[in-house]
């Protein structure tokens, strides 16, 4: 990989990680990692006002983390590309796994 390619990859990774760095956006992405959702579904799942949710979704769209499609009157969101899904799966394994197992992993790492 050339240096120019590496810079481009670092820029794309940085954009994705910045988009994911907000707790509410991360929650939105957690739900989208399970499958596509309408704006109404996301609103109730994440517990944000429509206005606040719209701002977060606009940021995720702008950074090409999510994509949309229209279904009748609804806008449906899904993750765009494999990068976000792969990171969400890794975060789920690290932070949402069985609490007993997480405790063992932490204790084992201290040995």
MMTF fields as JSON, N, C-alpha, C and O atoms, coordinates in Angstrom:
{
  "mmtfVersion": "1.0.0",
  "mmtfProducer": "UNKNOWN",
  "numBonds": 443,
  "numAtoms": 444,
  "numGroups": 111,
  "numChains": 1,
  "numModels": 1,
  "chainsPerModel": [1],
  "groupsPerChain": [111],
  "chainIdList": ["A"],
  "bondAtomList": [4, 2, 8, 6, 12, 10, 16, 14, 20, 18, 24, 22, 28, 26, 32, 30, 36, 34, 40, 38, 44, 42, 48, 46, 52, 50, 56, 54, 60, 58, 64, 62, 68, 66, 72, 70, 76, 74, 80, 78, 84, 82, 88, 86, 92, 90, 96, 94, 100, 98, 104, 102, 108, 106, 112, 110, 116, 114, 120, 118, 124, 122, 128, 126, 132, 130, 136, 134, 140, 138, 144, 142, 148, 146, 152, 150, 156, 154, 160, 158, 164, 162, 168, 166, 172, 170, 176, 174, 180, 178, 184, 182, 188, 186, 192, 190, 196, 194, 200, 198, 204, 202, 208, 206, 212, 210, 216, 214, 220, 218, 224, 222, 228, 226, 232, 230, 236, 234, 240, 238, 244, 242, 248, 246, 252, 250, 256, 254, 260, 258, 264, 262, 268, 266, 272, 270, 276, 274, 280, 278, 284, 282, 288, 286, 292, 290, 296, 294, 300, 298, 304, 302, 308, 306, 312, 310, 316, 314, 320, 318, 324, 322, 328, 326, 332, 330, 336, 334, 340, 338, 344, 342, 348, 346, 352, 350, 356, 354, 360, 358, 364, 362, 368, 366, 372, 370, 376, 374, 380, 378, 384, 382, 388, 386, 392, 390, 396, 394, 400, 398, 404, 402, 408, 406, 412, 410, 416, 414, 420, 418, 424, 422, 428, 426, 432, 430, 436, 434, 440, 438],
  "bondOrderList": [1, 1, 1, 1, 1, 1, 1, 1, 1, 1, 1, 1, 1, 1, 1, 1, 1, 1, 1, 1, 1, 1, 1, 1, 1, 1, 1, 1, 1, 1, 1, 1, 1, 1, 1, 1, 1, 1, 1, 1, 1, 1, 1, 1, 1, 1, 1, 1, 1, 1, 1, 1, 1, 1, 1, 1, 1, 1, 1, 1, 1, 1, 1, 1, 1, 1, 1, 1, 1, 1, 1, 1, 1, 1, 1, 1, 1, 1, 1, 1, 1, 1, 1, 1, 1, 1, 1, 1, 1, 1, 1, 1, 1, 1, 1, 1, 1, 1, 1, 1, 1, 1, 1, 1, 1, 1, 1, 1, 1, 1],
  "groupList": [{"groupName": "UNK", "atomNameList": ["N", "CA", "C", "O"], "elementList": ["N", "C", "C", "O"], "formalChargeList": [0, 0, 0, 0], "bondAtomList": [1, 0, 2, 1, 3, 2], "bondOrderList": [1, 1, 2], "singleLetterCode": "X", "chemCompType": "L-PEPTIDE LINKING"}],
  "groupTypeList": [0, 0, 0, 0, 0, 0, 0, 0, 0, 0, 0, 0, 0, 0, 0, 0, 0, 0, 0, 0, 0, 0, 0, 0, 0, 0, 0, 0, 0, 0, 0, 0, 0, 0, 0, 0, 0, 0, 0, 0, 0, 0, 0, 0, 0, 0, 0, 0, 0, 0, 0, 0, 0, 0, 0, 0, 0, 0, 0, 0, 0, 0, 0, 0, 0, 0, 0, 0, 0, 0, 0, 0, 0, 0, 0, 0, 0, 0, 0, 0, 0, 0, 0, 0, 0, 0, 0, 0, 0, 0, 0, 0, 0, 0, 0, 0, 0, 0, 0, 0, 0, 0, 0, 0, 0, 0, 0, 0, 0, 0, 0],
  "groupIdList": [1, 2, 3, 4, 5, 6, 7, 8, 9, 10, 11, 12, 13, 14, 15, 16, 17, 18, 19, 20, 21, 22, 23, 24, 25, 26, 27, 28, 29, 30, 31, 32, 33, 34, 35, 36, 37, 38, 39, 40, 41, 42, 43, 44, 45, 46, 47, 48, 49, 50, 51, 52, 53, 54, 55, 56, 57, 58, 59, 60, 61, 62, 63, 64, 65, 66, 67, 68, 69, 70, 71, 72, 73, 74, 75, 76, 77, 78, 79, 80, 81, 82, 83, 84, 85, 86, 87, 88, 89, 90, 91, 92, 93, 94, 95, 96, 97, 98, 99, 100, 101, 102, 103, 104, 105, 106, 107, 108, 109, 110, 111],
  "secStructList": [7, 7, 2, 2, 2, 2, 2, 2, 2, 2, 2, 2, 2, 2, 2, 2, 2, 2, 2, 2, 6, 1, 2, 2, 2, 2, 2, 2, 2, 2, 2, 2, 2, 6, 1, 7, 3, 3, 2, 2, 2, 2, 2, 2, 2, 2, 6, 7, 7, 2, 2, 2, 2, 2, 2, 2, 2, 2, 2, 2, 2, 2, 6, 6, 1, 3, 3, 3, 3, 3, 3, 6, 6, 3, 3, 3, 3, 3, 3, 7, 1, 2, 2, 2, 2, 2, 2, 2, 2, 2, 2, 2, 2, 2, 2, 6, 1, 7, 2, 2, 2, 2, 2, 2, 2, 2, 2, 2, 2, 2, 7],
  "xCoordList": [0.849, 0.0, 0.891, 1.82, 0.595, 1.39, 1.033, -0.001, 1.906, 1.664, 0.38, -0.382, 0.143, -1.08, -2.317, -3.324, -2.248, -3.367, -3.589, -4.725, -2.486, -2.572, -3.223, -4.034, -2.876, -3.487, -4.987, -5.783, -5.375, -6.799, -7.546, -8.658, -6.947, -7.573, -7.7, -8.728, -6.655, -6.69, -7.77, -8.451, -7.93, -8.957, -10.357, -11.212, -10.586, -11.902, -12.171, -13.282, -11.156, -11.32, -11.601, -12.455, -10.897, -11.092, -12.505, -13.128, -13.009, -14.374, -15.387, -16.313, -15.215, -16.127, -16.071, -17.113, -14.874, -14.741, -15.277, -15.852, -15.103, -15.673, -17.197, -17.842, -17.769, -19.227, -19.746, -20.849, -18.961, -19.375, -19.066, -19.468, -18.37, -17.867, -18.912, -18.61, -20.111, -21.19, -22.052, -22.423, -22.369, -23.127, -24.464, -24.835, -25.183, -26.494, -26.346, -27.12, -25.348, -25.129, -24.704, -25.079, -23.931, -23.523, -24.737, -24.812, -25.68, -26.92, -27.719, -28.253, -27.797, -28.49, -27.836, -28.525, -26.516, -25.79, -25.946, -25.979, -26.042, -26.293, -27.597, -27.66, -28.629, -29.921, -29.863, -30.466, -29.157, -29.057, -28.192, -28.347, -27.289, -26.476, -27.35, -26.977, -28.512, -29.456, -30.36, -31.036, -30.381, -31.221, -31.75, -31.613, -32.358, -32.845, -34.017, -34.776, -34.14, -35.179, -35.738, -35.049, -37.002, -37.612, -37.232, -36.764, -37.442, -37.163, -38.007, -37.507, -39.279, -40.156, -39.658, -39.694, -39.193, -38.64, -37.404, -37.26, -36.523, -35.308, -35.641, -35.007, -36.636, -37.04, -37.433, -37.011, -38.234, -38.66, -37.555, -37.46, -36.728, -35.659, -34.562, -34.035, -34.225, -33.109, -33.582, -32.791, -34.86, -35.402, -35.012, -34.828, -34.888, -34.577, -35.795, -36.661, -35.853, -36.894, -36.622, -35.505, -37.651, -37.481, -36.418, -35.639, -36.39, -35.42, -33.988, -33.114, -33.75, -32.403, -31.977, -30.839, -32.906, -32.601, -32.255, -31.317, -33.006, -32.775, -31.37, -30.712, -30.914, -29.568, -28.501, -27.53, -28.682, -27.716, -27.716, -26.657, -28.897, -28.984, -28.376, -27.757, -28.55, -27.953, -26.431, -25.783, -25.868, -24.407, -23.961, -22.968, -24.691, -24.333, -24.476, -23.681, -25.477, -25.636, -24.497, -23.897, -24.208, -23.15, -21.808, -21.036, -21.548, -20.286, -20.354, -19.415, -21.472, -21.68, -21.557, -21.001, -22.097, -22.144, -23.469, -23.54, -24.527, -25.844, -26.354, -25.887, -27.313, -27.984, -29.484, -29.942, -30.231, -31.685, -32.348, -31.771, -33.59, -34.477, -35.877, -36.174, -36.722, -38.097, -38.994, -38.888, -39.884, -40.913, -42.237, -42.544, -43.01, -44.263, -43.951, -43.178, -44.547, -44.317, -43.098, -42.71, -42.492, -41.401, -40.029, -39.846, -39.078, -37.668, -37.039, -37.143, -36.395, -35.787, -34.271, -33.688, -33.644, -32.194, -31.549, -32.126, -30.333, -29.514, -28.051, -27.714, -27.192, -25.76, -25.282, -25.756, -24.353, -23.777, -22.375, -21.512, -22.153, -20.827, -20.567, -21.304, -19.51, -19.149, -18.367, -18.346, -17.728, -16.861, -17.619, -17.199, -18.728, -19.495, -20.036, -20.004, -20.529, -21.06, -19.965, -20.194, -18.793, -17.684, -17.29, -17.05, -17.222, -16.879, -17.978, -17.682, -19.243, -20.348, -20.333, -20.592, -20.036, -19.953, -18.821, -18.983, -17.682, -16.554, -16.915, -16.607, -17.561, -17.976, -18.976, -18.924, -19.872, -20.852, -20.151, -20.474, -19.187, -18.441, -17.697, -17.65, -17.115, -16.313, -17.141, -16.763, -18.267, -18.994, -20.372, -20.928, -20.938, -22.296, -22.326, -23.396, -21.167, -21.11, -21.593, -21.935, -21.622, -22.075, -21.211, -19.985, -21.826, -21.057, -20.071, -18.96, -20.453, -19.549, -18.297, -17.189, -18.465, -17.316, -16.441, -15.214, -17.062, -16.273, -15.422, -14.264, -15.984, -15.229, -14.036, -12.958, -14.217, -13.115, -12.036, -10.846, -12.45, -11.476, -10.636, -9.42, -11.273, -10.56, -9.635, -8.484, -10.128, -9.305, -8.127, -7.012, -8.374, -7.304, -6.251, -5.071, -6.661, -5.716, -4.801, -3.68, -5.27, -4.471, -3.385, -2.411, -3.537, -2.549, -1.238, -0.32],
  "yCoordList": [-1.179, 0.0, 1.238, 1.353, 2.14, 3.369, 4.306, 4.156, 5.264, 6.246, 7.031, 7.312, 7.381, 8.116, 7.272, 7.793, 5.969, 5.071, 4.988, 4.982, 4.924, 4.856, 6.111, 6.028, 7.257, 8.517, 8.503, 8.899, 8.052, 7.973, 7.028, 7.332, 5.885, 4.917, 5.494, 5.325, 6.175, 6.792, 7.86, 7.999, 8.61, 9.663, 9.05, 9.541, 7.967, 7.302, 6.707, 6.818, 6.078, 5.496, 6.586, 6.413, 7.693, 8.8, 9.369, 9.672, 9.515, 10.016, 9.075, 9.524, 7.775, 6.79, 6.824, 6.84, 6.834, 6.824, 8.104, 8.056, 9.24, 10.492, 10.428, 10.88, 9.871, 9.746, 8.831, 9.034, 7.83, 6.866, 7.345, 6.691, 8.458, 8.86, 9.489, 9.784, 9.697, 10.247, 9.098, 8.203, 9.12, 8.033, 7.781, 6.627, 8.828, 8.651, 8.07, 7.202, 8.552, 7.983, 6.526, 5.704, 6.209, 4.82, 3.939, 2.812, 4.439, 3.69, 3.489, 2.407, 4.525, 4.405, 3.309, 2.464, 3.319, 2.326, 0.922, -0.048, 0.797, -0.518, -1.101, -2.28, -0.28, -0.761, -1.056, -2.025, -0.244, -0.483, -1.697, -2.303, -2.062, -3.267, -4.52, -5.565, -4.41, -5.538, -5.599, -6.605, -4.544, -4.511, -3.117, -2.234, -2.923, -1.592, -1.2, -2.043, 0.108, 0.666, 1.944, 2.678, 2.18, 3.449, 4.528, 4.23, 5.774, 6.885, 6.756, 6.985, 6.392, 6.228, 5.155, 5.335, 4.036, 2.97, 3.46, 3.226, 4.135, 4.643, 5.66, 5.69, 6.487, 7.51, 6.865, 7.324, 5.807, 5.164, 4.301, 4.208, 3.675, 2.824, 3.626, 3.207, 4.774, 5.562, 6.598, 7.066, 6.956, 7.896, 9.343, 10.119, 9.704, 11.085, 11.739, 11.06, 13.053, 13.771, 13.605, 13.284, 13.825, 13.693, 14.666, 14.328, 15.857, 16.867, 16.429, 16.511, 15.966, 15.523, 14.307, 14.225, 13.361, 12.169, 12.557, 12.018, 13.483, 13.934, 14.51, 14.27, 15.266, 15.84, 14.749, 14.809, 13.752, 12.652, 11.837, 11.464, 11.567, 10.799, 11.574, 10.981, 12.888, 13.713, 13.606, 13.51, 13.623, 13.478, 12.11, 12.007, 11.068, 9.714, 9.555, 8.857, 10.195, 10.173, 10.937, 10.459, 12.117, 12.951, 12.209, 12.312, 11.47, 10.73, 9.352, 8.563, 9.069, 7.816, 6.578, 5.555, 6.709, 5.572, 4.843, 3.626, 5.597, 5.0, 5.407, 6.38, 4.649, 4.979, 4.929, 4.387, 5.495, 5.533, 4.961, 4.891, 4.557, 4.207, 4.593, 4.651, 4.852, 5.238, 4.025, 3.28, 3.837, 2.798, 3.486, 3.763, 3.756, 4.513, 5.868, 6.649, 6.155, 7.438, 7.412, 8.452, 6.258, 6.123, 6.197, 5.815, 6.699, 6.651, 5.544, 5.536, 4.622, 3.469, 3.649, 3.956, 3.452, 3.59, 2.225, 1.305, 2.114, 0.913, 1.335, 2.434, 0.447, 0.723, 0.681, -0.122, 1.544, 1.564, 0.966, 1.472, -0.09, -0.7, -1.635, -1.661, -2.389, -3.388, -2.807, -3.4, -1.663, -1.125, -0.875, -1.334, -0.152, 0.169, -1.097, -1.222, -2.035, -3.28, -4.068, -4.601, -4.151, -4.882, -4.261, -4.976, -2.935, -2.259, -2.46, -2.698, -2.368, -2.563, -3.981, -4.174, -4.968, -6.348, -6.499, -7.186, -5.874, -5.931, -5.255, -5.785, -4.096, -3.403, -4.234, -4.27, -4.891, -5.741, -6.88, -7.173, -7.523, -8.615, -8.104, -8.784, -6.917, -6.38, -5.843, -6.012, -5.199, -4.466, -5.0, -4.627, -5.857, -6.326, -7.826, -8.389, -8.485, -9.921, -10.26, -9.369, -11.536, -12.0, -11.371, -11.452, -10.74, -10.077, -11.006, -10.587, -12.261, -13.192, -13.41, -13.452, -13.548, -13.755, -12.511, -12.617, -11.326, -10.092, -10.004, -9.591, -10.389, -10.371, -11.301, -10.956, -12.484, -13.443, -12.877, -13.008, -12.246, -11.677, -10.606, -10.556, -9.758, -8.689, -9.273, -8.851, -10.253, -10.873, -11.609, -11.554, -12.303, -13.036, -12.11, -12.459, -10.942, -9.987, -9.408, -8.996, -9.374, -8.809, -9.771, -9.346, -11.058, -12.063, -11.948, -12.722],
  "zCoordList": [0.0, 0.0, 0.0, 0.799, -0.892, -0.979, 0.172, 0.823, 0.402, 1.45, 1.181, 2.106, -0.067, -0.429, -0.141, 0.34, -0.431, -0.123, 1.384, 1.858, 2.127, 3.58, 4.15, 5.072, 3.611, 4.057, 3.773, 4.625, 2.587, 2.25, 3.172, 3.603, 3.478, 4.383, 5.785, 6.44, 6.247, 7.575, 7.638, 8.654, 6.565, 6.523, 6.609, 7.347, 5.846, 5.881, 7.263, 7.782, 7.858, 9.195, 10.223, 11.092, 10.131, 11.06, 10.955, 11.973, 9.741, 9.533, 10.173, 10.849, 9.964, 10.538, 12.061, 12.716, 12.628, 14.086, 14.715, 15.802, 14.062, 14.578, 14.575, 15.522, 13.52, 13.448, 14.551, 15.058, 14.923, 15.942, 17.358, 18.321, 17.51, 18.821, 19.735, 20.891, 19.258, 20.071, 20.597, 19.837, 21.888, 22.516, 21.822, 21.606, 21.473, 20.825, 19.424, 19.021, 18.683, 17.351, 17.455, 16.619, 18.471, 18.675, 18.966, 18.478, 19.75, 20.01, 18.725, 18.481, 17.913, 16.622, 15.797, 15.225, 15.734, 14.944, 15.514, 14.757, 16.838, 17.456, 16.928, 16.581, 16.867, 16.368, 14.872, 14.41, 14.124, 12.683, 12.367, 11.306, 13.264, 13.06, 13.11, 12.577, 13.753, 13.828, 12.602, 12.385, 11.804, 10.611, 10.373, 11.22, 9.213, 8.877, 9.766, 10.243, 9.972, 10.85, 10.237, 9.528, 10.534, 10.123, 11.137, 12.236, 10.749, 11.65, 12.914, 14.016, 12.768, 13.929, 14.88, 16.097, 14.329, 15.177, 15.922, 17.122, 15.21, 15.853, 16.937, 17.991, 16.668, 17.64, 18.964, 20.026, 18.911, 20.156, 20.763, 21.987, 19.947, 20.469, 21.163, 22.194, 20.596, 21.113, 22.132, 22.951, 22.087, 23.06, 22.799, 23.737, 21.544, 21.176, 20.541, 19.989, 20.625, 19.892, 18.403, 17.995, 17.604, 16.159, 15.647, 14.755, 16.207, 15.785, 16.088, 15.224, 17.311, 17.698, 16.881, 16.419, 16.708, 15.916, 14.484, 13.896, 13.932, 12.564, 12.399, 11.386, 13.388, 13.325, 13.347, 12.593, 14.213, 14.282, 12.99, 12.486, 12.461, 11.219, 10.048, 9.164, 10.045, 8.986, 9.027, 7.985, 10.22, 10.358, 9.848, 9.128, 10.219, 9.785, 8.273, 7.644, 7.695, 6.227, 5.559, 4.596, 6.075, 5.497, 5.489, 4.535, 6.552, 6.662, 6.015, 6.116, 5.349, 4.615, 5.499, 5.101, 6.719, 7.638, 7.481, 7.65, 7.154, 6.925, 5.549, 4.957, 5.059, 3.793, 4.042, 5.048, 3.123, 3.265, 2.026, 0.941, 2.245, 1.14, 1.58, 2.773, 0.612, 0.922, 0.759, -0.215, 1.736, 1.673, 1.988, 3.147, 0.951, 1.078, 1.72, 1.165, 2.887, 3.566, 4.482, 5.014, 4.676, 5.651, 4.99, 3.835, 5.762, 5.364, 6.201, 7.428, 5.524, 6.182, 6.156, 5.116, 7.313, 7.441, 7.596, 8.176, 7.063, 7.25, 7.224, 6.784, 7.702, 7.661, 6.219, 5.415, 5.909, 4.563, 4.626, 5.343, 3.888, 3.842, 5.008, 5.994, 4.867, 5.876, 7.048, 8.126, 6.856, 7.899, 9.198, 10.261, 9.118, 10.324, 10.973, 12.197, 10.176, 10.73, 11.432, 12.518, 10.842, 11.454, 12.788, 13.761, 12.838, 14.092, 15.127, 16.298, 14.716, 15.659, 16.224, 17.412, 15.392, 15.876, 16.882, 17.891, 16.626, 17.562, 18.883, 19.951, 18.822, 20.042, 20.836, 22.065, 20.141, 20.815, 21.554, 22.705, 20.884, 21.537, 22.761, 23.786, 22.667, 23.76, 24.922, 26.081, 24.622, 25.656, 26.001, 27.034, 25.172, 25.419, 25.672, 25.903, 25.633, 25.873, 27.273, 28.051, 27.59, 28.908, 30.001, 29.927, 31.025, 32.086, 32.783, 33.105, 33.022, 33.698, 32.858, 33.392, 31.568, 30.688, 30.639, 30.631, 30.607, 30.597, 31.846, 31.781, 32.99, 34.243, 34.192, 34.676, 33.608, 33.47, 32.566, 32.854, 31.47, 30.539, 31.221, 31.035, 32.004, 32.69, 33.744, 33.858, 34.527, 35.563, 34.942, 35.461, 33.827, 33.15, 32.587, 32.549, 32.153, 31.575, 32.644, 32.344, 33.894, 34.977, 35.442, 36.063, 35.151, 35.594, 34.887, 35.158]
}
